[in-house]
């Protein structure tokens, strides 16, 4: 299955940085570092599952994945300040 662009590649729970970039693209500066770390995991799971290229399932998610996604999202936010 050919992909037209790198953004078309499927992503999963282990792709923490890719997920974080997609979340930053969606929310921009709406969430600061402090707010990112205060997001409820139930909300974060829902937002990740809404990413068009995301192929993971709710059942495959773990607290460790969510913590890594939050950390990478903060790095992405900092890089864009």
C-alpha positions as CSV (number, residue, x, y, z in Angstrom):
1,X,0.0,0.0,0.0
2,X,1.8,3.2,-1.1
3,X,1.7,6.3,0.9
4,X,1.4,9.7,-0.7
5,X,3.0,11.6,2.1
6,X,4.8,10.8,5.4
7,X,1.7,12.1,7.2
8,X,-0.3,9.2,5.8
9,X,1.7,6.6,7.6
10,X,-0.2,4.7,10.3
11,X,0.7,5.5,13.9
12,X,0.2,3.5,17.1
13,X,0.6,3.9,20.9
14,X,4.4,3.3,20.7
15,X,4.8,6.3,18.3
16,X,4.8,8.8,21.2
17,X,6.5,11.6,19.3
18,X,4.3,11.3,16.3
19,X,1.2,11.3,18.5
20,X,2.5,14.3,20.4
21,X,3.1,16.2,17.1
22,X,-0.4,15.5,15.9
23,X,-1.9,16.7,19.2
24,X,0.2,19.9,19.1
25,X,-1.0,20.4,15.5
26,X,-4.6,20.1,16.7
27,X,-4.4,22.2,19.8
28,X,-1.4,24.5,19.2
29,X,-0.8,26.8,22.2
30,X,-4.2,26.2,23.7
31,X,-2.4,23.8,26.1
32,X,0.7,25.1,28.0
33,X,3.1,22.8,29.7
34,X,1.2,22.9,33.0
35,X,-2.1,22.2,31.3
36,X,-0.7,19.3,29.3
37,X,0.4,17.5,32.4
38,X,-3.1,18.1,34.0
39,X,-5.0,16.5,31.2
40,X,-7.2,13.6,32.3
41,X,-6.0,10.4,30.7
42,X,-9.5,9.5,29.6
43,X,-9.6,12.7,27.6
44,X,-6.1,12.1,26.2
45,X,-7.1,8.6,25.1
46,X,-10.1,10.0,23.3
47,X,-8.1,12.6,21.5
48,X,-5.4,10.1,20.4
49,X,-8.1,7.8,19.1
50,X,-9.5,10.6,17.0
51,X,-6.2,11.1,15.1
52,X,-7.0,10.0,11.5
53,X,-3.8,7.9,11.0
54,X,-4.0,6.3,14.4
55,X,-4.5,2.6,14.3
56,X,-4.2,1.7,18.0
57,X,-7.1,0.6,20.2
58,X,-8.3,1.7,23.6
59,X,-7.4,-1.7,25.0
60,X,-3.8,-1.5,23.9
61,X,-3.3,1.8,25.7
62,X,-1.3,1.9,28.9
63,X,-0.5,4.5,31.5
64,X,3.1,4.4,30.4
65,X,2.1,5.3,26.8
66,X,0.0,8.2,28.0
67,X,2.8,9.6,30.2
68,X,5.3,9.4,27.3
69,X,2.8,11.1,25.0
70,X,2.4,13.9,27.5
71,X,6.1,14.4,27.9
72,X,6.7,14.4,24.1
73,X,3.8,16.9,23.7
74,X,5.5,19.2,26.2
75,X,8.8,19.0,24.3
76,X,6.9,19.8,21.1
77,X,5.1,22.7,22.8
78,X,8.5,24.0,24.1
79,X,10.1,23.7,20.7
80,X,7.4,26.0,19.2
81,X,7.6,28.8,21.8
